[in-house]
Amino acid sequence: MKQIGKLAFKCFCVLLPFVVLWCYMRQHMLAFVDNEAPYYIWNREKTNSEQEKQYRVIILGDSVANAAYVPEALSRDTLNLALGGITPMESYYILRDWLNHHPAPEVCYISFQDFHLQREDNFWTRIMYSHRFRPCQNLELMKVAVSYNEPSILTEHYWLDFLSYQLYLPNKYIASIMNAGFNQRYKSNSEVMQANELHGGRYIGRATTEYNGNELESYNEFRVNPLFDEYYKKIIALCLENGITPRIVKLPLPEGTQFTDHYKKTFEEYYEELQEAYSSITVDWFPEYPKDCYYDTHHMNSHGALQFSLELKERYPEDFPTLEPDAGQLGAIDDSIKAENKIEWILKWISGKDYTVLFYDQNGNFQSMYEDRLREAWAMEALTFYSVPVDRTEEAPEAPLVWGISGTEEHTLSAAVLWTEEGLAVQLDGEGPRPWVTASGDVLGVIVINNYDRSVVCMKSFLYVDEAFTLAQ
Amino acid sequence: MLFNSMEFLIFFPIVVLAYFVIPKPLKNPWLLVSSYFFYMCWNARYALLLFFSTIVTYGGGLAMEAVKGSRWRQSVKGTAKKLVLTASLILNLAVLFYFKYANFALDLLGSALALLNVKLTIPTFDIILPVGISFYTFQALGYAIDVYRDEIYAEKNFLQYALFVSFFPQLVAGPIERSKNLLRQLSEPKKFCYESVRAGLLLMLWGYFLKMVISDRCAVLVNTVYGNYGTYQGFQILLANVLFAIQIYCDFMGYSVIAKGAALVLGYRLMDNFSQPYLAGSVKDFWRRWHISLSTWLRDYLYIPLGGNRGSRLKKYRNLMITFLVSGLWHGADFKFILWGGIHGVYQIAEDLFAKPFGKTCERLHIRTDTFSWKLIGIVRNFILVDIAWVFFRADSVKAALEILRRSVLLSNSRLLLNGGLFQLGLNKRNMAILLVALAALLISSVMKERGIQCLNWLSKQNVVFRYAVYWSLVVLIIFSMDITGQEFLYFQF
């Protein structure tokens, strides 16, 4: 017995590097996991911890849903819990996690791209890799997958893969650790988590990149895999049990995507059957959007997502009442505006909100352009356009004109533009001048001001090329 | 079940723990059940083939023993034994032939008929090659021949014999054990022995190091180049060829060492399958050191019965060629393997033919052949010869091998040596550095063994800091090789 103990101790000593590494992997996942895993970790932490904030609307779905629903544009109490690559199966457990730790929301939007109603995409590389669910939930998922013999989950050695992930074994994480140089990813992953928190869980398509390809999909038949069908229904049942209104939304796809009659028929049949079983659900199929609203064949970019979210808000005003934005929502809006590359989309972001955009018009023709053409083209009737006083000094008697556009009808900000020794500056409500940096040359300088806290959100410069404003580098 | 798989890491401790805990009469049955489970993890149905081979050779052994003890005349006994052995050989080889060589033979037949302008569509069999069939068939046949030669008594205990054929550490890729060694050991179930468990586990650690750190790392580059050899040439191919020689050595030796270690943990000693083959000074010497269990099997059961060195030089060369062609064929049903065996046969004949004149020339030129530099030249020359033959072994076909050899002498891309182009072949600088460190460790251990120093014994005498520095280095390198592992052992296919 003594010898066995000695042997066990020596084995432990020899394997000490493994033990140390294991402890590290167990405790510091953010330090090495790839840059997508933090979204899943955030989702886990968000759903499994008590939140001070009450959420009225939650979004469930896959990456397409994650990209499309913009919480900051919808309302301050909307949370996007959709995750890339997941199916109704995982979404059901996300909803259950949420309900176990929070009061039930009033509405739950459910959106899945057809692909994720048919097969798993990211079960091993995302859900298991990032430990999105607890071991008992993963076990449940595996058992269900086995009972349905789901090939997209049942890999060749699925129980061993399952164990490897559950036990944080190096065979599943060593590549990440090596690529991360042990802990080089901690900072970037923490920033990803913070950004995700800021944007209410929306992480896909936050950029303005536009899809330039021509390969659009053609849909011939709407099918739901029995396993995911069961979970789709379980989500709805769970919503109804908890007094949540489930809204199923088929998200818009790029113009040119083909849907055959057979597809439309099978789609309608499926949802009619679902509505017969659960009469209180709503099913919407949003029309196609222009290709420049997408960054690939399915996922909306920030422009498309904003447009969709505003339309959704219009369609269901009762779900998204107009409330004074809170600090979190304003932070997210500010962040989204910072990422914008087009003036019209900046204006869409501020529309209806107490923001001001000032234009430093070096050409002197912005007013006429805006009033003659841009206002209509950008559909910005609600915005208020006005002239901003410019303090013309002796040094700059011919200083360009400055215009302001307010997001609301009454502009609460009193802004003035002046020249200081450092150059152009803007003075808000009589406070001290703040420098306004514009690119040199013949550009339209833009400064966005958040009137709620009187902060400057961003300063950008645009060139007028081919009858459109493009961001100056 | 691979030794480098999660399954084995679960399976092995369970088998070992249970083995030492259960009562003595149950130990061998437990190992037998475990061994069959181990095999059935790959394909349950094919365990029947293993069982068939076991039954045939077990029955054959008993029959030969019965003949031996009978009152028949000596000549009748001899004939009867020969008949039993022949039946045993035919049945086993027939199974091996069907599963391994049938399609190859049909292809050959088709090609031969085509040459004669006979157009015939010959269907091929849809067969999966049973893992380890060549190993356990040869092991079982070795037993039958030993019984026939009266070198051992036939084993009467079926469970023990079945365990001999199916003993899991060496079941699927050898070493091809001799009944005189393993069967005898299996008669006495082992008790827990701290020293042998410790030594076995350390051997396993070394085996994993060879497989996962060296072999699998080499495989990345080798697969890149061989998978698309048309786009590579010169130094890229030369590097791939050298790394393949290392890959196959570390892969197979890694497996053999893990097998030896696993058996030792249970208290059994398997034979050494390798003895620093790349330190051999001649091809003949190489074959004394490479895949020893197969080369001695072929020597004892084929080469010597064919006549061996006896008779004329021509007969000796004939026997040598037959043995090496069979060795090639044993490795796989493909011309490239036969050619690979044939090349080694030719090497050995050439060595034998030129040995005397070469020795005389050295004498006349007063070249000292007992110096380190002379030995080194021999080692390098031998490595080059063996490596050329490996190209046929690794390439997809003979044609591909010839093209690879042709491209390997197009040395116009020497700038790759300086501009980091060699890091574009699948192994980046970090992995290359790890590989070099690991190869240095392998070289040191090989040289030590060559000088008669048993590394494990030597290591156990060092101070604790050094010992653990070595253990931890191995463990760390293995862990950091997990991202490129998961490849099957090469010798599983044979």
Interface residues (C-beta under 8 A of the other chain):
Chain A: Q3 I4 K6 L7 K10 C11 C13 V14 L15 L16 P17 F18 L21 H157 L160 L163 S164 L169 P170 N171 I174 A175 M178
Chain B: S5 M6 E7 F192 Y194 V197 R198 L201 L205 R430 Y468 Y471 W472 V475 V476 I479 F480 M482 D483 T485 G486
